[in-house]
Structures are given as C-alpha cells and as structure tokens.
C-alpha cells in the first residue's frame, strides 16, 4: 500500500496511538478547587498537543491521544512537526505524575491504536482505580 493510502487510513507509520487514564481527587479538595484543577489539566494537555475524550471532575476516566490537525495553520512554528508524532509512554507517565503532584490518584493503561483496536482490547486497556 502506498504512503498516501497508509496516511489516509491511519495505518503503519501513520497510526494514532492513545491511552486510557482514570483519576480520582480526594474529598478534601473543595469543588471550587476542582474547577481550577480541571482548567490546569486542559492547559497541561494542550501544551503537549494532547487531546482528552471523556469526563473530568472529582473522579473521571478519559482517553488521551495526540491532537491532530491537517491544516498548516495549526502548527505553532513552521518547522514544528509534532502533529505527526505519536503519544509516548513518557507522556503517559508524565500525565500520571501530573495527577499525583496535584493530589489525585491516577492509573494509566497501555498505548493502543485509537482507530483500529478491537472492543475487547479497548476494554482491557481501561484502568480501574482501587475502591477507596
């Protein structure tokens, strides 16, 4: 299959990876502070060109992947090629570290193909926090 078709179908070097994350903030954090933490989380993800799908709040589960944009105007700088870079294990670990530093407990699942994972693989990759 030629490069154009691989890119169009998001396969081989163009596949899009992502991971699940589950997080819980303790009840000692007031609701007003949760709004601030949610805003900080969004800023943290956007600064790394990551996108979140799911819920945020005191206890949440979400799917994280690279924020993709096909337009040249989306790049921050003409030589910036991050829009073609996959999510990495290091970024996953960095996100879990961010949660812990902000008083939450968090667990992240393995990297999976965001477009072509089977339903079983998708469900298996969803982490579960221990019951408080």
C-alpha positions as CSV (number, residue, x, y, z in Angstrom):
1,X,0.0,0.0,0.0
2,X,1.4,3.4,-0.9
3,X,2.2,6.1,1.6
4,X,-0.8,8.3,0.7
5,X,-3.3,5.4,1.4
6,X,-1.5,4.5,4.7
7,X,-1.8,8.1,5.8
8,X,-5.5,8.3,4.8
9,X,-6.3,5.0,6.6
10,X,-4.1,5.9,9.7
11,X,-2.1,2.7,9.5
12,X,1.6,1.7,9.7
13,X,3.7,4.8,10.5
14,X,0.5,7.0,10.5
15,X,-1.5,5.1,13.1
16,X,-2.7,7.1,16.0
17,X,-2.0,5.8,19.5
18,X,-3.7,6.7,22.7
19,X,-4.3,5.5,26.3
20,X,-6.9,5.5,29.0
21,X,-6.5,7.3,32.2
22,X,-8.5,7.0,35.4
23,X,-8.1,9.6,38.2
24,X,-9.7,10.5,41.5
25,X,-9.2,13.6,43.6
26,X,-9.8,13.2,47.4
27,X,-12.9,14.6,49.0
28,X,-10.6,17.0,51.0
29,X,-10.2,19.1,47.8
30,X,-13.2,21.5,47.6
31,X,-15.3,21.7,44.4
32,X,-14.2,25.2,43.7
33,X,-10.6,23.9,43.6
34,X,-11.6,21.1,41.2
35,X,-12.6,23.7,38.6
36,X,-9.1,25.2,38.8
37,X,-7.5,21.7,38.6
38,X,-9.6,20.8,35.5
39,X,-8.5,24.1,33.8
40,X,-4.9,23.3,34.7
41,X,-5.2,19.8,33.3
42,X,-6.6,21.1,30.0
43,X,-3.7,23.6,29.8
44,X,-1.2,20.8,30.6
45,X,-2.6,18.6,27.8
46,X,-2.9,21.4,25.2
47,X,0.7,22.4,25.9
48,X,1.8,18.9,24.8
49,X,-0.6,18.8,21.8
50,X,-2.7,16.1,23.5
51,X,-6.5,15.8,23.4
52,X,-8.8,14.3,26.0
53,X,-12.0,12.5,25.4
54,X,-14.3,11.6,28.3
55,X,-15.1,13.2,31.6
56,X,-13.2,15.4,34.0
57,X,-14.1,16.2,37.6
58,X,-13.6,14.6,41.0
59,X,-13.4,11.0,39.6
60,X,-13.0,10.5,35.9
61,X,-12.0,8.2,33.1
62,X,-10.8,9.5,29.8
63,X,-8.9,8.6,26.6
64,X,-5.8,10.6,25.7
65,X,-4.4,10.9,22.2
66,X,-2.5,13.3,20.1
67,X,-4.4,16.4,18.9
68,X,-4.3,16.1,15.2
69,X,-4.8,19.0,12.7
70,X,-4.4,18.7,9.0
71,X,-4.0,22.4,8.4
72,X,-0.7,24.1,8.3
73,X,-2.1,27.0,10.3
74,X,-2.4,24.7,13.3
75,X,1.4,24.4,13.7
76,X,2.9,26.7,16.3
77,X,6.0,27.2,14.2
78,X,6.8,26.5,10.5
79,X,9.3,23.8,11.5
80,X,7.1,22.2,14.1
81,X,6.3,18.6,13.1
82,X,4.8,17.5,16.4
83,X,1.4,17.0,14.8
84,X,2.8,13.8,13.2
85,X,4.3,12.4,16.4
86,X,2.6,9.6,18.4
87,X,1.8,9.7,22.0
88,X,4.6,8.1,24.0
89,X,5.0,6.1,27.2
90,X,6.9,9.0,28.6
91,X,3.9,11.3,28.1
92,X,1.6,8.8,29.7
93,X,3.9,8.6,32.7
94,X,4.2,12.4,32.8
95,X,0.4,12.7,32.9
96,X,0.1,10.3,35.8
97,X,2.9,12.3,37.6
98,X,0.9,15.5,37.0
99,X,-2.2,14.0,38.7
100,X,-0.1,12.8,41.7
101,X,1.5,16.2,42.1
102,X,-2.0,17.8,42.1
103,X,-3.3,15.5,44.9
104,X,-5.0,12.8,42.8
105,X,-4.5,9.1,42.5
106,X,-4.2,8.1,38.9
107,X,-3.7,5.0,36.7
108,X,-3.0,4.9,33.0
109,X,-3.5,2.0,30.6
110,X,-1.1,0.8,27.8
111,X,-0.8,2.5,24.5
112,X,-3.3,1.2,22.0
113,X,-4.3,2.0,18.4
114,X,-7.0,4.7,18.7
115,X,-8.6,3.8,15.3
116,X,-8.3,0.0,14.9
117,X,-8.3,-1.5,18.4
118,X,-10.9,-4.2,18.9
119,X,-13.7,-3.6,21.5
120,X,-12.1,-6.2,23.8
121,X,-8.6,-4.6,23.5
122,X,-10.2,-1.2,24.2
123,X,-12.0,-2.5,27.3
124,X,-8.9,-4.4,28.6
125,X,-6.8,-1.2,28.3
126,X,-9.1,0.8,30.6
127,X,-7.5,1.0,34.0
128,X,-9.6,0.8,37.2
129,X,-8.8,2.7,40.4
130,X,-8.9,0.7,43.6
131,X,-12.1,1.3,45.7
132,X,-11.5,3.9,48.3
